[in-house]
Amino acid sequence: MSEVAITIKLPFQQLLKAIEGLTEQERLVLRKKLEQQTPASWQERFERALNLLGEKNKDIPLEQVQSDVARAIQEVRAIRDREN
């Protein structure tokens, strides 16, 4: 029998409802399958997040980003100074 790959777009809540309808044996098979996938390291996840943010914010000028970062640093330092 040949295999065919399909892609289903399903809202997450509907996916959860479908999983709730599985038998205990089916849930065990699903859990084992999910555990087989090697989790990405925190560095890989962080890099993916940075890349995603970079793509979403590519239209923001570098000067504005640097200004926002400098202001955020000042705010955090001010909070720290007030608490000490």
Beta strands, then each sheet from edge to edge (+ up, - down):
end
